Each structure stands twice: as C-alpha cells, then as structure tokens.
Amino acid sequence: MSTGLTAIYTQTLSSNSASVTFNNIPQSYNDLMIIATTGRDQSVGTGSAVLRFNGDTSTSYSSTRFGGIGSSGTYTQRQTSTDTVWYGEAGEVAGLGEAHASSTIFIPNYTSGMTKTFSTESFRERDNAATYMAHVGGQWRKNEPITSVTLYPQQPSVLWLAGTSFTLYGLMSSADTDLPAAPTIGTIVDEAGILSVPFTPASNDRSKTYAVTTSPSSTTAYGATSPIRIPVSLNTSYTAQVSAVNSLGSSASSSSNAITTINNYTSIATQAIGSNTSTITFSNIPQNYKNLQLRIFARGSNAATSGYSYINFNEDAGANYSTHYLTGTGATTVVASYVNSAQPLSLNFPCANANANVFGSAIVDILDYRNTSKFKTGRIFNGWDNNGSGNVFIWSMVWNSIAPITSIKLVGWDIANYAPNSHIALYGIG
C-alpha cells in the first residue's frame, strides 16, 4: 500500500491580494494538504495568517498554537469560538528584505460527516536573526464536507504580497499495479478565458485524479470529475489533453479540437418559462468568472398593471439586502429605497392588467461575485412600455455578505408569478 500525493491546483499571486481561495475542491481524496510560501505587505512587525472553510464566518473554530522566535523562548496561545484560525507566521514584511514564510497545512478526512481537524507547521527566518516557528492544532466544528478553503493575513487591511504561492494537494491511499487507462476527451469550450475540458474515464479506470494540459503553454490543472476548467489567455488557439493519474504514472487521451479563446462573455444557463412560476433559481454557479449578468424578459401573472420582484443570493432569506432606485414614467420621477430588507425590491414588470403580450426587460450586473473580501454589489437597468404608459428604472443593490455567490433566486413577490414566455439568461463575464 502506498500513499498518492496529487497536486490539485497552484495559485501564485501576480499582484497583492487580500485573500486566496480554493473552490470546488474534489471530494475524491482521503486528506488535503496545502503548502504555502507567503509574504505580507505590512510595513512593520510580524503577523500570522488565518483560514476559513466553506466561507464560514461563524464562531465555529478553535485552535492551540505553540511556537518560538529563537531569542525569547517559546509562546503558546489558545483560541476558542473564533471566526478565524491561526495557522502560523504569515511571512515577509514588505520593505525589510526578509524571506517569505514556509507553511504546511494538513486537513485529514475532509469529506467526512464529522468535525474537521487540522494541523500546521510554519517557519520564517528573518534577516535580523530572529526565527519564527509555529505549530498549530485546531478544529472546525461543522460536519459538512470541505469544498473550499480561503487563506488571508490575520491583521486587518494587510494583503498577501505578489509572489505569494499556495498549492493544494490531495492525498489518497492506493495499491496501483498498472498505469491508469487513458480517458476519452470531449469537445472543449471557451468560457471567457477559461477552457472547459470534458472527458469520459475509461470503463476499467480506477483513477481519482485527472490532469488537463493545454498546448501551447503546457498549463496544467487537476480535478476528479468532468469537466476540468483551466485558465488560459484570450485570443489564442489551444488544444488540450486529459490524463488519468495514479501513483505509478499517467496515461493521456488524444488531443482535443482546437479552439481560439475569444469569448469574454459566456452563457452559463437559460430558463424559458412555460407555466406560471413563482421563483426561478440558478444553482451551482461556476466560480471562474469575474462578474455575472442576468438578462431578463418577463411578465407577471398578478391582476395588476405592474408589480415588483426581488433577487436573493445563496438562499439567504435574512434582512441582509439594500436597494435604491430612480424611476420615471415619462411625466414624473420617483426615488425610493429598501434598506436592510429580506425582500429587497429590485425589478419591476408588467402584469396581467397591462396590454396583452407586453413584457418588461432588465439587465442585472453582479460585480466581483466570488470575491471573499467584499460585500456583493449590483446595478440594474429595467423598464417596460404599455403603449402610452410604462416605467423605466435604475437600481443599485448590495448583499451584506463576503461569501461567493453560488446561487441566484428571482422571487415573484407581488407579480405573483413569472408568466409563460418569460425568459431569464445568466452569463459569466471576464
């Protein structure tokens, strides 16, 4: 029996960043490990770093740290019921010419239905002869499988320095006696500078890891299921291969079709409404775009000339939303707001008492939807004409959460239902 260690993904920062997140972590390994080389942009002092699982900001973490600095002995620290977890010294202080810190984070049984534990080791040698070492044991008191890990400096407003690097590994026990069978590659698709590479594993293959390699540039990304998505440059022609990987080696598919990456605007999903529908949901939104956009063509079923609906993120039904709007009818204007609301009205459409076959339209831009350091904001252009009457709206909106947006729900509210022939499309941008 041998242990397989497979690199899942590496993130090396080209510019300073508030955090690094690994999303959509494959659930096919026994354990996870992260190896990090880190630096901070803090001008003086030392500092640690923290991590969160699945975007959880609750007080469900605890840890114990033991360490030393090479000149004043050792130190210990215990944290309970916090929303962050120590994992060790964060590394170089900008401008002092110090070496980055090296850290290893081990997360066993990350897919289990039990409380999650972790341990870390972190070392940092400073050019002023002080050595920083830290050993940490901790737990996350949740039973859900870990699907994402976010790492960021502990001090407020401190950033990771450019050059900081994190590599996520999967560990699994294996007893492989042969190379894996090569998978069959499908038709690759351009998703705004991300190649989506589908594949079908061989029927007799027991591999838990697959690697996609592009040509040119020989970029590689890893995953456990199809498709695997890999960042590439725009306006470049690519082919790809998928390899099945085990502890003895790998076996590659044939090369894919060639595709030139020109899209910066990609359709994710579309819902055409065939009968009265009170809510419309887009789930499992890919996390590889910069922004999202909804394009809506809709009418309500309520017995009124028009009505409002609203947008909900990640099934959050709390009073965590605010919207403001400016509307005009061609004769009058109105401004209004809905602050700290669970029903943040943000769309307006004609309903059953409007002229037959009159539909409204809306364009909803949701910015930085996967950023883990910002509340989510959006802007909405919305309107409809009723042959002599109607409304035009400009909306702003905010969701008070730093969680990445993974689902969007449109709720009918006082339009009652989205009527037949309504059409809602979700796009990824950038």
Protein Blocks (a to p, Z undefined) as FASTA:
>chain_A
ZZddddfbdcddfbdcfbdcdehiafkbfbdcdddddddfbfgdcddddddeehiabffb
ccdddddehlnopaddddehiabdcebjebjcehklpacdddddddehklbcbdcddddd
dddddfkopacddddddddddfbdcfbdcdddfbghiacdehiacddddddddddfbdcd
dddddddddeehiacddddddfkbcbfbdcddddehiiacddfbdcddddddehiacddd
dddddfkbccddddddddddfbfcdcfbdcddfbdcfbdcdehiafkbfbdcdddddddf
bdcfbdcddddehhiabffbccdddddehlaccddddehiablcfbdcddfklcehiacd
dddddehklbckbccdddddddddeehiacddddddddddfbdcfbdcddfklnopaceh
iacddddeZZ
